[in-house]
Amino acid sequence: MQFPAFSFNNTPFYVEAGIGVSLIDETQFGGKNLNSHYQFEDRIGLVADLGDTHIALRIIHYSNAGFQKPNPGLDFMTLSVAKRF
């Protein structure tokens, strides 16, 4: 979901949030045993709409929600630039 947040120098910014299910190939990642191929993905982000270009900063968390032990989870911060053409 994406919601209008504010505008700065005529650039609209949006807050986005989402939750879903993810399937991963490997259960070992970065020295962590995720113990399951099925993970829940939570994300929150801030998106700048520059017309035909979007710039987004997101925090993404993966976890198996405690269905299997261990459940160390993984956290990522991503910066993306997308241009429509």
Buried (B, 14 or more C-beta within 10 A) or exposed (E): EEEEBEEEEEEBBBBBEEEEEEEBEEBEEEEEEBBBEEBBBBBBBBBBBEEEEBBBEBEBBBBBEEEEEEBBBBEEEEEEEEEEE
